[in-house]
C-alpha cells in the first residue's frame, strides 16, 4: 500500500513539475489554469496538450504547450527556425475560422521556456488514438489507451477532414502541405479538426481561377520539425518540387490508409535518402492494385486508390470526396446535419428531430453522448423547438447511467422543468416521469420534478389534467410518502371537487383507487373515505368510482375498513347511493353485492366479539364463585383449626398444671375418652376434612393443624380423688364463698354437653377438659343436667345405700355417645373399665354406713370427715360433668339426714320439683 502511495505521489509530483516547468512564466497562465497532461499533437507530436479552464468563466479549454527543452540539442539558428515554423503554424490557425479547423481561444504566447496557446477542449490527436503515444505522460490515460474508432466516427471524421480541405482549397486558396494524423485533432465532442499549418502554402494569384502555389525544395539538412512528414507527403513535393491542392488529397489518401491499418502509413520512408525512397515509392504507386488495399472498406477502396495516384490530376478534389457514397451513411449524414443545424430554420429542424428517434438506436452511445447530446441541449434555448428536442434527450437519458444522467443531462433539463409553454413540454415529461423519478436525485425530485406534476394537476387544460391523472399511478411507487400525502393527494382531491369536467372527476377517483395500495390505512380511513362523501356529482360513472374506492379499501389486505367505520359511515353512505335512479341494473347489482359483503363482515366480526365477551364474563363469574367457595372453606377450616388449637392449648396447660388438680382430673378425662361421637358429629367432622382436603388441593399454602398425640394414661385409683371432692363439697355446705360476679363463663359451643350453673365459679379453677373441647359453656339460668336414668356410670350394680337421683327428663339432646379419643387410647376403650377403685369405695371393704348410724354419731365427729384439707379449693375439679353426678349420688343420696336441713342454707328460687332433700341440698349448694 505504501509503495502504491509513493508511486502515486511521485507521478503527481512529476506531472506537477512538468506543468510547472513547461508553463511557468507564460502569459497564458494569467487567464487560464493549466491542469493535467492529456495528449500530444502537431508536427512530430511536439505540442503537449493540457486540460485547462478559464479563470474568469470556468470555461473548459485545451492548452497547447511547446517546451523549448526539446530543441536544446539544436544550434541557435536551428532553434530559431523551429520556433519560427511553430509560430507560423499557430498564427495561421488563429486567423482561420471554420468548423472543420481547430478553434483557437487564446493566441500564442511565448516565454523564455515555452510556447503556449489555448483552443477548444480537446480529447487527443488522431495519431494518439491510432497508437502513437509519443510525448505523452508515462501513465497513459485509459481513455486514450482503450479508444477504438467506430465506423461512423471514422466515416464522419474523414468527411470532416475532406470538408476542411475543401474550405482551404476553395475558399482560402491554400494548400495545407502537411495533412497527417498528428495534425488532425479530435475535440471533446469527437469532431475531427485540422491544425498544423506550419508548412501551408497560399496561392500566389488568389484572384485568378487557377491558383499557383510556390513550393520549397526539400532540405534534408533542416531539423525534422522544420520539415513536413515525408510518409504522408505527395511524390511531386520531392521529385518535381511542386505542390497543388491535389498534393493535400494524396495526403488525405495516405491518412485514410493509416486509419484502416492501425496507424501504419502506406510507405516507409528513409529520411536519410529521401529521393531514393520516393523514387521507389513512385514505382510502387504506379503498380498499386486493390490487393494492397484490402484493409480499406470496399466502398471507399477505389477512391483511395485514386487519391494515391501518381498523377495529381487524376486525384479527386476535396469537394468531390465529400460526395462519395462512402459518406452517405445514415450516422454520418445525421452527424453532418447536426454540424449544420445552426443554418436550418425551425421547420427543417422540427422535421429532423421528429425522425431522429429512429436513427439514435443505430448510433454508438459514445457518439450520441459526445456529438448529438450537446447539439440537442443547445436547442433548449428555443422554446418552440423544446417539444421536438425533449423526446430525443429523454431517449438518450434512458441509455445513460445515473451518473452520466446527473452530469450531462440533468443540468440541461433544469430550466425546461420550469417552462409551462408550450403545454407539450409538460405532457412529454409526464410520459417519461418514471425515468425522471428513477434517475433524478431525491433533492431534485422534490425541487424540480414533483412541482411540475403539481402544476399539471392545477393546469387549466383538461387534457393535461386527464393525462396527469392517468399517468400518476404508473410512477406512484417512486414518490416518497410525505410528498404523496401532503402535496399530491390534496391536489387530486381538489381537482375532483373543483372541476366541471366529468372526465377529470372520474379520472381523479380512478387515480385515487389505483394509488390506495401506496397509502397508509388510517390515512385512507381518515382522509380518503370522508372525502368521498363530499363529492356532489351523482353521475353513474362517479358513483361507480366511489364504489370502487370503497371496495378496494374494504378488500385490500393492507387496508381494510373497521366495523365501526362500516356501521357508522360507509354503509350509511353507500345504501342511499345504491338506489340512485341513474344506476342501471348491473351497477345496482354491484352496489348491493358490496353492501352485502360489508354487512356479512360486520355481522361476523361483531358476533365474534360478543361471543368472546360472553365467554370472558362466564369465566370471570366462575372465577368469582370459586374464590367465594375458597374463602368460605378457608374460614371454616380456620375456625375449626382455632377450636382445635384452643383444645390442645388447654390440654397443654392442664398438662403443665401439676400436683393435686391434675390428679383430680385424670379420672374424668379417662372416662370422657371412652365416650363416642354421634352420627351428626361424625358427618360434620367428615365435611370439615373434605373441605380441608379441597383447600389443600387448591391452595399451595395451607394451614397446618398440629394434632398432638395425647399421652396414654393408665387407669388411676380415684378413691382419694373422690374423697377429696366429698370433703370439698362438705366444706362448701358449711360456708359458701361469695365469688366475683365478673368471673362468669360465656357461652361457647360444646360437643353435646351443656352444663349451666347459676352460681358464679372461680376462674382460677376452670381448667377442665372433656376430652374434645376445653371450653365448657356456663350459663346463669339454673342448673339443668339431662341424665339418662337407665345409664349406669360404674359398670357394676347399684350399691346399697346410694339412691339414684333423677334431675329431670332428658331434653331433645341426644344421649352421650363415646367421645373421640386419641389413637393411643383406642385399645383402652376396647377392654372393660377397671372400676376396682369405686368398688373399694362402695364395696364390702368398708362397712356401709346408713344415715341412721351417722345421725347417732357426734356432730363434730361427723363434720370433721367433710372438712376439706387446708389449702384445698372450695369445689375442686369434681364439680362438673359426670363426676358431679356421681358425687351427688354418693354423698347426698341419703334422705332424711337431719344435718342437711334446708334451714341451714340460703334458699334460692326453686327451679326443680323433687321430694328428695338431697336434691334440695344440691340446689342450695350450686344455686
ABEGO torsion letter per residue (X at the ends): XAAAAAAAAAAAAAAAAAAAAAABGBAAAAABBBBBBABBBEBGGABBBBBBBBAAAGBBBBBBBBBAAAAAABBAAAAAAAAAAAAAAAAAAAABBBAABBBBABBBBBBAABBBBBBBBBABBAAAAAGBABGBBABBBAAAAABBBBAAAAAAAAAAAAAAAAAAAAAAGBBAGBBBAAABBBBAAGBBBBBGAAABBBBABAABABBBBBBBBBBAABBAAABBBAAABBAAAAAAGBBBAAAAAAAAAAAAAAAAAGGBBABBBBAABAAAAAAAAAAAAAABBAAAAAABBAAAAAAAAAAABABAAABBBAAAAAABAAAABAAAAAAAAAAAAAABBAAAAAAAAAAAAAAAAABBAAAAAAAAAAAAAAAAABAAAAAAAAAAAAAAAAABBAAAAAAAAAAAAAAAAABAOBAAAAAAAAAAAAAAAAABBAAAAAAAAAAAAAAAAABABAAAAAAAAAAAAAAAAABBAAAAAAAAAAAAAAAAAABABAAAAAAAAAAAAAAAAABBAAAAAAAAAAAAAABABABAAAAAAAAAAAAAAAABAABEBBAAAAAAAAAAAAAAAAABAABBAAAAAAAAAAAAAAAAAAAAAAAAAAAAAAAAAAAAAAAAAAAAAAAAAAAAAAAAAAAAAAAAAAAAAAAABBEAAAAAAAAAAAAAAABBBBAAAAAAAAAAAAAAAAAAAABABBBBBBBBBBBBBBBBBAAAAAAAAAAAAAAAAABBBBBBAAABBBBBBBBGBBBBBABBBBAAAABBBAGABABBBBBAAEBBBBBBAABBAAGBBBBBGBBBBBAEBBBABBBBBBBBBBAAAAAAAABBBBAAAAAAAABAABBBBBAAAAAABBAAAAAAAABBBBGBBAAEAAABEAAAAAAAAAAAABBGBAABBAAABBBBBBABBBABAAAAAAAAAAX
